[in-house]
Amino acid sequence: MTWTTTWLWFFDSLIVNINLLIIALAVFCTGLYKRRKNARTSLFWIAFLIAFVGVAYWTLHGRLLQAIFPIALPENPFDPLLIANYVSTVVLTFAAFPLLFLYLSKQLDTKKLGLRIDDMKQTVRLTLFGACISIILTVAPVLISILASREYKWPFEPTALGLTLWFVLVTGLVTAIEVLFFFGILLHNHLDSEDPRLLFLVSALTFLMFIPLSIHTPFFLAGLAVEAYITIKTHNIYGAMCAHILGVVINTVLVI
């Protein structure tokens, strides 16, 4: 059982996620509080990015890109047009626009984004250890649901093309870009000025606004915590990226 908690407002061609605007406002107010205490903070930039994705994602996916890649209802996750729409939305919302913003504001630094590896041995070691835990936390709810109900399957018959596009573009490219945004741009990029626990809380809450919630959400949050731990300890996002991609791939195999 899943619950959609996303609160959307429609303004002509714009679709606004009110949940994310509330999170952005809370982050902004926290930044104001820290500024009054004369503390260094980058929460204003984070609040801006959260508010931005709260408008860009749904406006692109549900409005602007519909003219190019219309989505048929009910949505079939293996439909090539839906995949094209979704991938385009994610690339623009979580990579192209945020990176352009960081570049124009002179904040773009590949090392701060976690795109450079300083210690390969430590990265491999923690990635293997953390990935095993993260995969278990990601796959466990699906296995539990499958054991509890033989009908826990997607009601779609994927074509060879749709399945190939799904594994290459959705489980691969899209997942990597999501990790770049949530763990690279929102978390690792600001470790020098913010408490890692606060950054994880903000990143995780933002991430939850893009997925349906269910009784298995605590497993997902625990998996995110493991991936955040890997990111902080290795100073790069590749461990979290590998763990997240593997989890999505295994989940897909289990439910098709």
N, C-alpha and C positions, 0 to 999 in steps of 0.2 A: 504494500500500500504506500502510495506517495501523496504528498500534498504540495500544491503550488502556492507558494507564499508571496510570489512576485506581485507587487501593486503597481500597475501601469496606468499612466495617464496619456490620453491621445490628444495631441494638438495639431490638427491638420496633418502635415507630413512628418511631424515629430512624434516619437513615442518615448516617454520618460519613465524610468524606473524610480518610483518614489522611495523605495527601500534604500537604494544606493545614494539618493540625495540626502536621506536622513543620516546615513553612515558618514557621508562626506561632511555634512554639517557638524556632526559630533567630532570628527577628526579636526575640522577647522577650529572649533571652539577649544579643543584640547591644545591646539597650536597657539591660540590666543592666550590661554592660561600660562603656557610655558614661556611665551614671549614676555608676559607681565612679570614672570619670575626671572627675567633676563637669561633664560636658558636657550641654548642653541637648539633649533628645531627645523625640520624639513616637512612638518605635517601640512603646511599650506599647499605645497606642491602635491603631496599625496591626496589631499582632499580634492584638489582640482582634477587629478587624473581619475579618481573614483567617480566624481560627478560627470566627467566627460564620458567614460565608458557606460555610465548609466543612461546616457542619451544615445550615444553612437551605436551601441550594439543592437538595440531593438529597432532603431530608426533604419539602420542599414538592412538588417535581417527581415524586418516586417514591412518595410516601405520601399526604400530606394532600390534595393537589389531585386525586389519582386518584378520590376519591369524587365530585368535581364534574365533572372533565374526564378521564374514563378514556382511556388511550392504548391503541390496538390494536396488536398485533404482527403482522408486522414494522412498525416505525414509518415512516409516510409523512409526510415533512416538510410536505406540503401539506394534511394532514388538519386541518380546522377545530378539532377537539377537542384535537389535539396542539399546535396553534398557541396556543389559548386557555390550555392548561396551561403551556406554555413562557413565554408573555408574562406571565402572572400570576406565575410563579415569579421571573422576572427583575425585574419591577417591585417585588415585595416584597423580594427578596434584595439587589438592588444599588441600590435607590433608597429605597423607603419606610422600611425598617428602619434602614439606615445614616444617612439624613438625620434620622430621629427620634432616633437615638443622638447625633448631633452636636448636635442642638437641646437635648436634655436635659442634655448635658454642657457646654452653653454654648460650643460650638466652631463653630457654624454661621455661616459667613461666605461670602456669594455670591462676593465677590471672591477669597477664598482658594481657592474651589472652581473658579475659572476661568470664572465665569458672567457676568463683566462685561468689556467690551472697552474698553481704555484708548486704544489707537491703531488706528483702523480701517484706515488705509492699510497699516501694517505687517502687520496681521492678514491682509488680503486678499492682499498680496504674498507673504508666507510661506506662506499657505494654498495659493495656486495653485502655487507652486514645489514645496512639500513634497507636495501632493496628487498631482502628476504622478509623482513618484518613488515615493510610497507605493502608488499604483494599479499602477504597473509591477511593483513587488515583489509585490503581492498577486495580480495576474493572471498573471504569468509562469509560475508552476508549473502553473496550470490549462492554459494554452496549450501548454506543453511536454507535459503528459500527453495532451492531445487530439491533438497531432501524433504522439505515440508510439503511441497506441491509439485507434482509431475508436470504441471502446466506452466511452470515458470520459464517460458520461452517467448521470444519476440514473435508476434503473429505475422511475420513477413518471410517470404521466400526470396533471398537475395540472388540476383543474377551474378554471373562471373565478373562482369564489368563493375556492378555496384559493390560487390565484395572487395574487389581489388582497390577501387577508389576509397572505400571505407578504411581499409587497413593502411594504405599508403598516406592518404591525406588527412583522415580524421584521427586515427589512433597514432599516426606518426607526426605529421606536420602540425596539426591543430594542437595536440597535446604538448608538443615542444614549445609552441608559442605561448600557450597558457602558462606553462612553468616559467618561461622568460618573463612574462608580465607579473604574475603573482609572487614569484620567489626572486626574480631578478630585479625588476623595476620597483615593485612596492616594498620588498623586504631587503634584499642584499644591498641595493643601491643606497640605503639610508642607515646602515648599521653603524656608521661613524657618528651619527647625530641623534639616534633614537634607541630606546630600549628594545632589544630583540623580541621580548614578550609582547610589547605593544604592537610592534610591526607584524608579528605573526597573527595576533588577534584581528587587526585591521584587514590583513590579507585574507585570512580564513573567512571572516564575515563577508567580505566582498565576493569571494569565490562562491559561497553558499547561495548568493543571490542569482547565480546563473544555472543552478541545478535544482530539480525537485527535491524536497526534503522527505525523509521517510524514517522508519524506526531504525534503519541502518546508518543514518547520518553520523552517529558517534564513531562508527568504524572509519568512515571517510575522514572525519576530523582527526582521528588518531593517525591515519595515514599521512595527512597533511603535516601533522606535527613531526613525524619521523622525517619527512622530506625537508622540512624547514631545518631540523637539527643537522641533517647531512649538509645542507647548503651553508649553514653558519660555520660548521666545523671545517669543511673543506674549502670554504671561500669561493665556491663556484656552484653553478646550478646543474651541472651535468649528472651528478648522482641522483638528484631529485627528478631530473628529466627521464633518466633511464627507469627509475622505479615507477614513475607515473605511467610511462608508456607501456611497460610490461603489465602493469595492473589493468590498464584499459584493454590491451590485447587479450589477456586471459579472460577477462569478463566477457568480452565479445564472443570468444570461442565458446564459453559456457552457455550463453543465452541464445545462440543461433541454432 
